[in-house]
Amino acid sequence: MHDVLHPVRGEIAGVWERMSRFYRIRAGYISDFAHLEKYAEKYICPALVLYSARISGKVTGGVISLAMVFQFIHQAAMVHRNINEDGQSRDSGPTDPRDGCQYPVLVGDYLYGRFFTTLCEADIIKYLGPLSEIICMINEGSIMRIKSQDGGMVNPATRREIIRLESGEFMAGCCRLAGDAVGAGAEQQQRLYNFGHAIGMAMGMARGEWHEHAGAYFSEALACLETLSPGKDRDNLRSLVTYLKGMSADSIKMVC
């Protein structure tokens, strides 16, 4: 993973350095209250933002802030998705606050709040609308997923829609808004959206029970790359997709 991310390693380090100042609150570190370590050292969202910006222009402070925003949203969604609802029902409650409901819910909400303050600090509030819509889609997909778990078997169309809402649109947004941030035109933004959507669908399927169907979307992502301008940044994205395509489902769960 580090080899395919080498061209943006310094920029990703900058993203995490700036994010880390928000992880300490008056009550302690937020990792004391949610299992944030499961998602803290993940690189895919920032890498997609950074590479998409580089293929369309150059990385600016606004792009770094946008990468932070998408990572905050990703972490918040993952914390909420993995809350142990059953742990809170025990009379004594969980011994580790991270295994309960209340603290992880609050941590997830805190991270969502940090996405908004980062937009304000970076003066990129214009992205509030599309980012809020992405968050709504993530939560809509999560509602569908939880409801389907209660109902037993899920038909293929519903499962595909859940993955689109929870993952496809999110990664499409990473790529499209990064292009917008560096002045890419509407056609280029659509190409970046198509690429991000394909990689998001692939990753969503690879993380779940549809791992065998992920390959077609990885291939679609590679095809979408061919519509973008040739150069080292497109080559870097191709290397990243090829690397992810070759990973196992368990390994993919560890990187995004």
Buried (B, 14 or more C-beta within 10 A) or exposed (E): BEEBBEBBEEBBEBBBEBBEEBBEEEEEEBBBBBBBEBBBEBBBBBBBBBBBBBBBBEBBEBBBBBBBBBBBBBBBBBBBBEBBEEBBEEEEBBEEBBBBBEBBBBBBEBBBEBBBEBBEEBEBEEBBEEBEEBBEBBBBBBEBBEEBEEEEEBEEEBBBBBBBBBBBBBBBBBBBBBBBBBEBEEEBBBBBBBBBBBBBBBBBBBBBEBBEBBEEBBBBBBEBBEBBEEEEBBEBBBBBBEBBBEBEBEEBBEBB
